[in-house]
Amino acid sequence: MTTFAGRAERVVVLTRQGCHLCDEAIAQVAAVCAETGEAYAVLDIDSDPDLQRRYTEQVPVTFVDGVQHDFWRVDPVRLKAALLRSR
């Protein structure tokens, strides 16, 4: 399990600048979170050397409740199901 210190959001999306898949993932996450009422955060891996080392080839990476959920693409049906499950 990965934790993001100080994050209250259930969904975290790891991204980097200039990544078109990241833009698509953020749009999908934003839509699902708007529908479910959950908050999400977007973190640029290039601002954290450890995240950059661990996830450089997988961005975008989506986490739900600190657990890696998807990478490269977001399945909105699967994401919504994960968010509807209790914590």
C-alpha positions, 0 to 999 in steps of 0.5 A, a space after each residue: 500500500 502506498 500512502 500519500 502523507 497528508 492526503 485526505 482524497 480517496 483518489 490520487 492520480 500520478 501524472 507528469 507534464 506533457 502526458 496526453 494519457 494523464 490528461 485523459 485519466 484526470 478527466 475520467 477521474 474528475 467525472 467519476 469523482 463528481 458523480 460519487 462525491 469523492 475528492 481526488 488529487 493530482 500529483 506530478 511525479 517529476 516533483 518527487 524523485 522517489 515517485 519519479 523513480 518508481 512510476 516513470 514508465 507507468 503514468 498515469 497511475 491511479 490510486 484508490 485509498 492508497 492502493 494502486 488501482 490502474 495505470 496508463 488508462 482509467 476504467 471509469 466503471 471499475 473506478 466507480 465500483 471501487 469508490 462505492 465500496 466502503 473504505 
